[in-house]
Amino acid sequence: MNSISTDSELEHRLQQEAENRRQAFWHTLLALDAAMAAELYRLPPDEWADYAPLAGWPQLQPLLKQLRQVDAALCQWQLGLYGLCSDCEAELTRAQLLADPCRQRCDPCEQKYRKAQHGAWEL
């Protein structure tokens, strides 16, 4: 990113998004299974998405996906790769990152990724 204030603002937005997603996940789990939520809360938050006992909860899967996305974005930040498309390495715009701080791909790569994920083939 270009400026220190931009970097600071994006980092703050990313940290806030991480906190929001983790709190939403934890409160959802707490409502489903308080004992497991207490167990999970003892782990570092970046390990929550990989906690094996959660795999058996279908209703948690969308939230686990969101946790994995935020963990990937935080990792990219630490590596100095935040704001680059994970496929082609094109720079994402500041507006795109402010709108979705966990964004991983530019528009063309995102379209290709979604088609591959959903098995949609263009003829």
C-alpha positions in Angstrom: 0.0 0.0 0.0 1.1 3.5 -0.7 1.1 5.5 2.5 1.6 4.9 6.2 -1.9 6.3 7.0 -3.4 4.0 4.4 -1.5 1.1 5.9 -2.6 2.0 9.4 -6.2 2.4 8.3 -6.2 -1.0 6.5 -4.5 -2.8 9.3 -7.0 -1.4 11.8 -9.9 -2.4 9.5 -8.4 -5.9 9.1 -7.9 -6.3 12.9 -11.5 -5.1 13.5 -12.9 -7.5 10.9 -10.9 -10.4 12.6 -12.4 -9.4 16.0 -15.9 -9.2 14.6 -15.7 -12.6 12.9 -14.2 -14.3 15.9 -16.8 -12.8 18.2 -19.7 -13.8 15.9 -18.3 -17.3 15.6 -17.7 -17.7 19.4 -21.2 -16.5 20.3 -22.7 -18.9 17.7 -20.8 -21.8 19.2 -21.7 -20.7 22.7 -25.4 -21.0 21.8 -24.8 -24.4 20.4 -22.4 -25.9 22.9 -21.2 -23.9 25.8 -18.7 -26.5 27.0 -17.0 -26.6 23.5 -17.1 -22.8 23.3 -15.2 -22.6 26.7 -12.7 -25.1 25.4 -12.2 -23.2 22.2 -11.8 -19.9 24.0 -8.6 -21.3 25.7 -6.9 -21.7 22.3 -5.3 -18.8 20.4 -7.9 -17.3 18.0 -5.9 -18.1 14.9 -6.3 -21.8 15.8 -10.1 -21.8 16.0 -10.8 -22.6 12.4 -8.6 -25.7 12.6 -10.1 -27.1 15.8 -11.1 -30.6 14.7 -14.2 -31.1 16.8 -15.9 -28.2 15.0 -15.9 -30.2 11.7 -19.0 -32.0 12.9 -21.2 -28.9 13.0 -22.6 -28.1 9.6 -24.1 -24.9 10.8 -20.7 -23.6 11.7 -19.1 -24.2 8.4 -19.8 -20.8 6.8 -18.4 -19.1 9.9 -15.3 -21.3 9.9 -14.8 -20.3 6.3 -14.9 -16.7 7.3 -12.4 -17.4 10.1 -10.0 -19.0 7.6 -10.3 -16.0 5.3 -9.5 -13.6 8.1 -6.6 -15.8 9.2 -5.2 -15.8 5.6 -5.5 -12.1 5.4 -3.7 -11.6 8.7 -0.9 -13.9 7.6 -0.6 -12.0 4.3 -0.3 -8.8 6.3 2.5 -10.3 8.4 4.3 -11.5 5.3 4.0 -8.1 3.5 1.8 -9.6 0.9 -1.5 -8.1 2.0 -3.4 -6.4 -0.8 -2.0 -8.6 -3.5 -4.2 -11.1 -5.5 -3.3 -14.6 -4.2 -3.4 -15.9 -7.7 -1.9 -13.4 -10.1 -0.3 -11.0 -7.5 -2.1 -7.9 -9.0 -2.5 -5.1 -6.4 -6.0 -4.9 -5.0 -7.4 -1.3 -4.6 -7.7 0.4 -1.3 -11.4 0.7 -1.8 -11.7 -3.1 -2.4 -9.7 -3.8 0.8 -11.7 -1.4 2.8 -15.0 -2.9 1.6 -13.7 -6.4 2.3 -10.4 -6.5 4.3 -10.2 -10.3 3.8 -10.4 -10.1 0.0 -7.9 -12.5 -1.6 -8.3 -12.1 -5.3 -8.7 -9.4 -8.0 -12.0 -9.5 -10.0 -10.8 -11.7 -12.9 -9.2 -14.2 -10.6 -12.2 -14.3 -8.3 -14.5 -15.1 -11.3 -12.2 -18.0 -12.3 -12.0 -19.2 -8.7 -15.8 -19.2 -8.3 -16.3 -21.0 -11.6 -13.8 -23.7 -10.6 -15.4 -24.0 -7.1 -18.9 -24.4 -8.5 -18.0 -26.5 -11.5 -19.4 -24.0 -13.9 -17.9 -24.3 -17.4 -18.4 -21.7 -20.1 -19.1 -23.1 -23.6 
